[in-house]
Amino acid sequence: MPDDERSRILIILEELFTNAIRYGYPEGASNGHIEITMAVKPGRIEIAFCDDGAAFDRLARELTTNQSPSGEQPEGGQGLQIIRSLAHRARYRRDSGRNRLALVRKLGG
């Protein structure tokens, strides 16, 4: 896989993991389960990201693009925007107490 595609995949994974840890589990939680599976298929990579944190549909959340009066971007929301911009297809469902996010990234796209 070309370095630039590998970098994009790593960015997606880092954003998903960071959001799950930051928002899916209460502060001070000592356990949780996150599972990531990936499959490389002709022309694409498929990512399945599952966690047992609080229900959170990353695809339904409205993205914030408003700037403050000082011109600064508000904190939060950029990770979701990055994920959406790098994934060509995405699907979310909540099943058996788990968030399940399936992403497809076309390679070279």
C-alpha positions in Angstrom: 0.0 0.0 0.0 1.4 3.4 -0.9 2.6 5.6 2.0 0.0 8.3 1.5 -2.9 5.7 1.6 -1.4 4.1 4.7 -1.2 7.6 6.3 -4.9 8.2 5.5 -5.9 4.8 7.1 -3.9 5.6 10.2 -5.6 9.0 10.5 -9.0 7.4 10.3 -8.1 4.8 12.9 -6.6 7.4 15.3 -9.7 9.6 15.1 -12.1 6.7 15.6 -10.1 5.4 18.6 -9.6 8.9 20.2 -13.3 9.6 19.8 -14.3 6.3 21.3 -12.0 6.8 24.4 -12.9 10.5 24.9 -16.6 10.3 24.4 -17.7 6.7 24.7 -16.6 5.9 28.2 -17.2 7.8 31.5 -14.2 9.6 32.9 -12.2 7.2 35.1 -13.6 4.1 33.4 -11.1 1.3 33.9 -12.3 -1.0 31.1 -13.9 -1.0 27.7 -13.6 -3.1 24.6 -12.6 -1.7 21.2 -12.2 -4.1 18.2 -10.9 -3.1 14.8 -10.8 -5.4 11.8 -9.6 -4.5 8.3 -9.7 -6.3 5.0 -7.9 -5.3 1.9 -9.8 -6.1 -1.2 -9.2 -5.2 -4.8 -9.2 -1.4 -5.0 -10.4 -0.8 -1.5 -9.9 -1.3 2.2 -12.8 -2.1 4.6 -12.6 -1.1 8.2 -14.9 -2.4 10.9 -14.7 -0.4 14.2 -16.7 -1.7 17.2 -16.8 -0.5 20.7 -18.9 -1.0 23.8 -19.0 2.6 24.8 -22.1 4.9 25.0 -24.3 4.8 21.8 -22.9 7.3 19.4 -23.6 7.5 15.6 -20.7 9.3 14.2 -22.5 9.6 10.9 -25.7 11.2 12.2 -24.0 14.0 14.2 -24.1 17.4 12.6 -20.7 18.7 11.9 -19.7 22.1 13.3 -18.2 24.5 10.7 -19.0 27.8 12.5 -16.1 29.9 13.6 -16.1 32.0 16.8 -16.1 35.8 16.5 -12.3 35.7 16.9 -12.1 33.4 13.8 -11.1 30.3 15.7 -12.7 26.9 15.0 -14.7 25.5 17.9 -13.2 22.5 19.7 -14.6 19.2 18.6 -16.1 17.9 15.4 -12.9 18.1 13.2 -12.2 14.4 13.7 -15.6 13.4 12.5 -15.2 15.7 9.5 -11.8 14.1 8.7 -13.3 10.6 9.0 -16.1 11.5 6.6 -13.8 13.1 4.1 -11.5 10.1 4.0 -14.1 7.3 3.9 -15.9 6.7 0.6 -18.7 4.7 2.3 -19.8 4.5 5.9 -22.5 2.7 7.8 -23.4 2.8 11.5 -25.5 0.6 13.6 -26.0 -0.1 17.3 -26.2 -3.8 18.0 -26.0 -5.8 21.3 -24.8 -2.8 23.2 -22.0 -2.0 20.8 -21.4 0.7 18.3 -20.5 -0.8 14.9 -19.1 1.5 12.2 -18.2 0.0 8.8 -16.1 2.2 6.5 -14.8 1.7 3.0 -11.9 3.6 1.6 -11.1 3.3 -2.1 -7.4 2.9 -2.6 -5.8 5.6 -4.6 -8.9 7.8 -4.3 
